[in-house]
Amino acid sequence: MRYGVCAQSYGLNLMYVSFSSGLDDGRPLTEIGRIRAATRWRAAGDPGAEADRRAAIEALTREAEEYGADAVVDVRFEVDGVKGPDVEGVDLQRVTATGLAVRFARAA
């Protein structure tokens, strides 16, 4: 599990990010929906893959925060590319992160 901090105008909120389908502590979750965020396009083969994944996670947590999520689970990465015939010149790629935005189940 990874923890990211999302800043708000009145302080900081902790956003839980997990690559598994749930949280490590097993607490019940309520699904909000699948969300997606992508990094900027860059030349294919440029160094910086880890920085791109980090930027995609940060964008994903901002998106989740807009929906009122407490966490994002089942996070996955994809690399999208555009090659020669589609665009003249340099081959391009970007990293896209997808995940399931969830809220912690509240006690009744």
N, C-alpha and C positions, 0 to 999 in steps of 0.2 A: 504494500500500500504506500502511496505517496501522499504527502500533505502539501497543499498549496495555500498560500495566503492571498485572499482577494480583498483589496482595499475598498472601503465604502466611505462616504462623506462623513460618517460619524464614528469611524473606528475601523477595526479590522475584523474580518470573518475568516474562519478556518474552513477551507473547502477540501474535503477528503476526495482523493483520486485513487481508484483501484483498477488494476488490470484484470482482476478476477470478477466473477458475476455478483459478488457481494462484498461486504466489509469483513475484515478479519475477526471482529468481535461478534459477528452473527446477529446484530440487532436487526429487527424488522424494518423493511423499507417500503415506501410507496413510490411507484414509478410515475415520473412526469412524462418522459418520452425520450426518444433518441435525439441527440444533438450532434452537430458537426462543425468543425472549424478548420480553416486551412491557412498555411503560411503564404508568404509572397512567392512569386515565381522567381527562380534563380537558374543560372546556367547549370545544366546537368554535369555532374562530376565535380562541381565545386566542393571544397571541404566545408564542413559545417552541418553535417547531418544531425549531430546531437543537438546543436543549437536550434535547428529547425524543429526537431521533436519537442524540445522544451518550449519554443514559441507556440507550437500547436497546442500543447497542454495548457499554457497560459490563456490562449484565446478560447479554448474549450471551457475552462473554469469561469471565464467572464461570461460566456454564453449561458452556462448553467446558473450562474448567479442572477441573470436577468429573469430566469424562470422561477426563482425562489428555491433552487435546489440546495440541499445540504451536502451532497456528494455526487460524484460521477463514477459509475462502475462500468465494468466490461469495456474498458478503453482499448481501442485498436488504432493502428497507424496504417496509412496507405500512402504510396508515392504515385502521384499523377505526373504524366509526362506529355510533352508535345514535341514531335520530331519533324525533321526536314520538310516533307511535303505539306504539312499543315502550316508551318511558319518558316519563312526564309531566314537562313542564318543559324543562330545558335539553338541547340536543343535545350529545352527548358524542363524543369521539374519543380514540384512543390510537395510538401508533406501535409496530409490531411489526417486529423484525429477525429474519431467518432466515439461516442460513449452514451450510456444511459443515465440521464439526469434523474436523481431520486431525492425524496425527502425522508427524513427519519420518521418512523411511525410514532405518533403522539399517544400518550396514555389517555384513556377516556375518562 
